[in-house]
Amino acid sequence: GMGQINSALNQSVVPRSEITTPDKTNKRNKTHMANIATPPEYLTESAKILREHFKEINEHHKELRNDLVTDHQRAVLYQRFSEEAGNHFLNSGIGGISSNKLADVKCLHLHVGDTLLRGEDANQFGSWALRKLKEQYDIDADGCADCWQQCNRNFERTKDSFWYE
């Protein structure tokens, strides 16, 4: 159920071996990617790659948000919140997370959604979460032959329709 999904999504994305701290011990935070907050000189090469990938994801979402907002919407945003606050929002990363905040990966559901929309190679964090859901809980994001019915607004639900409750 949902508890299993949250449990799978809250596991660390990077194995302990990816994190080395000044005292040479391996540490990890169970709900966040601790290695992203580690100073660069202590990151393994693969952890540096993940940090760069996270920057790329945030940059993509910043560009997407700025491309979609109209001049009128931008003006309303500035008027309502201030130009500084509006720009902070418009220039944020995935899910509104500050694009330069690389201390941890939060909201894995956003990364999963990003992966489902842009493809497996677009977001390694979402791809990891989808693999864990399949491997540990046999939850397949591809769904089943009938689950499309819930996503189709034109589908008329009947008592025989497949439906998550």
C-alpha positions in Angstrom: 0.0 0.0 0.0 0.9 3.6 0.4 3.1 2.9 3.4 5.2 0.5 1.3 5.6 3.1 -1.4 6.7 5.8 1.1 9.0 3.3 2.7 10.6 2.5 -0.6 10.9 6.2 -1.7 12.4 7.2 1.7 15.5 5.0 1.3 18.8 6.6 0.6 19.4 6.9 -3.2 23.1 6.4 -3.0 24.8 3.4 -1.4 26.9 4.0 1.7 30.1 3.3 -0.3 29.4 6.5 -2.2 29.9 8.7 0.9 33.3 9.3 2.6 33.5 11.8 5.3 36.7 13.4 6.9 36.8 10.7 9.6 36.7 8.1 6.8 33.5 6.5 8.1 30.4 5.8 6.0 27.3 7.7 7.1 24.0 8.2 5.5 20.7 9.8 6.3 17.8 7.4 5.7 15.5 10.1 4.1 18.0 12.2 2.1 21.0 11.9 0.0 23.6 12.8 2.6 26.4 12.7 0.0 25.1 15.8 -1.8 25.8 17.9 1.3 29.3 16.5 1.7 32.0 18.9 0.7 33.2 18.2 -2.8 36.7 17.1 -1.7 35.1 14.1 0.1 32.7 13.0 -2.6 33.5 10.0 -4.7 33.4 10.4 -8.4 29.9 8.9 -8.8 28.6 11.2 -6.0 30.0 14.2 -7.9 28.2 13.0 -11.0 24.9 12.7 -9.1 25.4 16.2 -7.7 25.9 17.5 -11.3 22.8 15.6 -12.4 20.7 17.2 -9.7 21.9 20.6 -10.9 20.9 19.7 -14.5 17.4 18.6 -13.3 16.9 21.8 -11.4 18.1 23.8 -14.4 15.7 22.1 -16.7 12.7 22.9 -14.4 13.9 26.5 -14.0 14.0 26.9 -17.8 10.6 25.1 -18.2 8.9 27.4 -15.6 10.4 30.5 -17.2 9.3 29.4 -20.7 5.8 28.7 -19.6 5.0 31.9 -17.6 3.6 34.8 -19.7 4.6 38.4 -19.3 1.3 39.1 -17.7 1.7 36.3 -15.2 5.2 37.5 -14.4 3.9 41.0 -13.7 1.1 39.7 -11.4 3.7 37.5 -9.6 6.0 40.5 -9.0 3.1 42.8 -8.0 1.7 40.3 -5.5 5.0 39.0 -3.9 7.8 41.3 -5.1 10.2 41.0 -7.9 12.8 39.3 -5.7 10.4 36.7 -4.4 8.9 36.2 -7.9 12.3 35.6 -9.4 13.2 33.2 -6.6 10.2 31.1 -7.5 10.7 31.3 -11.2 14.3 30.4 -10.9 13.8 27.5 -8.5 14.4 23.9 -9.4 12.1 20.8 -9.4 9.1 21.3 -7.2 10.1 24.9 -6.3 13.2 23.7 -4.5 16.0 26.3 -4.6 18.0 25.4 -7.7 21.3 25.9 -5.9 20.2 23.8 -2.8 22.0 20.5 -3.3 22.0 19.4 0.4 19.4 16.6 -0.3 16.9 15.2 -2.7 13.4 15.6 -1.4 10.0 14.9 -2.8 10.9 11.8 -4.7 7.4 11.7 -6.1 8.4 14.8 -8.2 11.4 13.0 -9.5 9.3 9.9 -10.3 6.9 12.1 -12.2 9.7 13.8 -14.0 11.1 10.4 -15.0 7.7 9.2 -16.2 7.3 12.3 -18.3 10.8 12.9 -19.7 12.2 9.3 -19.7 14.5 7.2 -17.5 17.7 9.0 -18.5 16.2 12.4 -17.6 16.1 11.9 -13.9 18.3 9.2 -12.2 16.6 9.8 -8.8 13.2 9.1 -10.2 14.6 6.1 -12.1 16.1 4.7 -8.9 12.8 5.1 -7.0 10.9 3.3 -9.8 13.4 0.4 -9.8 13.1 0.2 -6.0 9.3 0.1 -6.1 9.4 -2.7 -8.7 12.2 -4.7 -7.0 11.1 -4.4 -3.4 7.3 -4.1 -3.6 6.5 -5.4 -7.1 4.9 -2.1 -7.9 5.1 -1.5 -11.7 4.8 2.1 -12.9 3.8 0.8 -16.3 0.5 -0.2 -14.7 -1.8 -2.9 -16.0 -4.0 -3.4 -19.0 -6.9 -1.5 -17.3 -5.4 1.1 -15.0 -5.4 3.7 -17.9 -9.0 4.2 -17.1 -8.3 6.4 -14.1 -6.1 8.7 -16.1 -8.6 9.2 -19.0 -11.0 12.0 -18.1 -13.3 10.8 -21.0 -13.7 7.3 -19.6 -17.1 6.7 -18.1 -16.7 4.7 -14.9 -18.9 1.6 -14.5 -19.2 -0.9 -11.7 -17.0 -3.2 -13.8 -14.3 -0.6 -14.4 -10.8 -1.1 -12.9 -10.4 1.5 -10.1 -8.0 2.1 -7.3 -9.8 2.7 -4.1 
